[in-house]
């Protein structure tokens, strides 16, 4: 029988090259992608905050699967956390970390 291993700590730090970051940010601000997010989130507009994080294993200290400093965005009605599409990671030549999440600010009126 397999044992479940509890992860006590997980290194969430990562660094993107300036080129990879610029390429990824351009994709995350793309008109078509933003249109898809607006439709899914049913908001008037949306703005990329330039905040990225690496998802983390669920644990007692990270019950939402994210670094604790990002939990206020998760709980905010004015923000959305979106998984960065794998093809965006590939196009931006980001292979480590293998997954990222992006924080967007929702604009509900105006």
N, C-alpha and C positions, 0 to 999 in steps of 0.2 A: 504494500500500500504506500502510495507516494505521500510524503510529508509536505505540508504547506510551509514555505519559508517566509517569515515576516521580515521585510526590509526595514531596518532601523534608521538608516540614513541613505540618501541618494544625492549624488553630486549633480546639481541642476545647472552648473555653470557651463557656458559655451561661448565661443567667439566665432563670429562670421567675418570673412575677409570683406574689405570695403566693396569689392566687386560683387560678391555674392549677396551682400546686404542690399546693395543698390538694385540688383536684378530682382531679388525677392520683393522688395518694397514696391517696385514698379508693377509686378504681377498682382500684389495684394491691393493695389490702388486701381487696377484695370477696370475700365468702364463696364465690361460684360460681367466680371466677377462681382463688382459692387451691385450691379443690377440684380444678380441672383440672390445676393445677401438681403437686399432691400425687399425682394419678393418673399423670401423665406421668413424674414423677421418682421414683416409687415410694418415697416417704418417709412417715413418720408424720405430720409436720406441716411447715409452712414459715412463715418470718417475713420480711417485707420489711425490709431493712436501711436503707431511705431513701437508698441510694446509687444515683445515676443517672449514666450517661455517654453521650456521643455516640460511636457507632462511627466509626472513622477508616479511611482507606484503608490497605491493607496496604503496609508498607514495611520496610526493613531495621531501623528502630528500633521499628516497631510490627507485628511479624510475626503477631500474633493479631487485628489489626484493632480494637484498643482502646488507650486511653491506658495507658502502662506501669504506672501505679500501680494499675490494676485487674487486671493479670495474675495476682497472687496469688489472687484470687477465682476466676479461670478455672481455675487449677491445683489449687484446694482441693476435696477430696471433701465438705466441709461447706457448700459454697456452690453456687449455680446462677446463671447469668447468663441473663436472659430478655429477648427483644425486647419492648418495649412495643407492644401491639397498636395498629395505626393508628387504630382507632375510639376507643381510649382517648385518644390524642393529640387527635383531633378533638373529643371530648366535653369535654376539659379546655381546649379552645381554644388548643392549642399547635401553632403552624405553623412555628416555627423554634426549634430544629433540626427537621428533618423526621423524624429517627429518634432514638430513645433506647433504651438498655438499662437494665434494673433488676437489682440484685443481691439475691438472697434467701439466707437461711441455712436449711439443711436441718436438720430435727430428726428423727433416725432412730429414737430410742427414747423411751419415756416415755409 
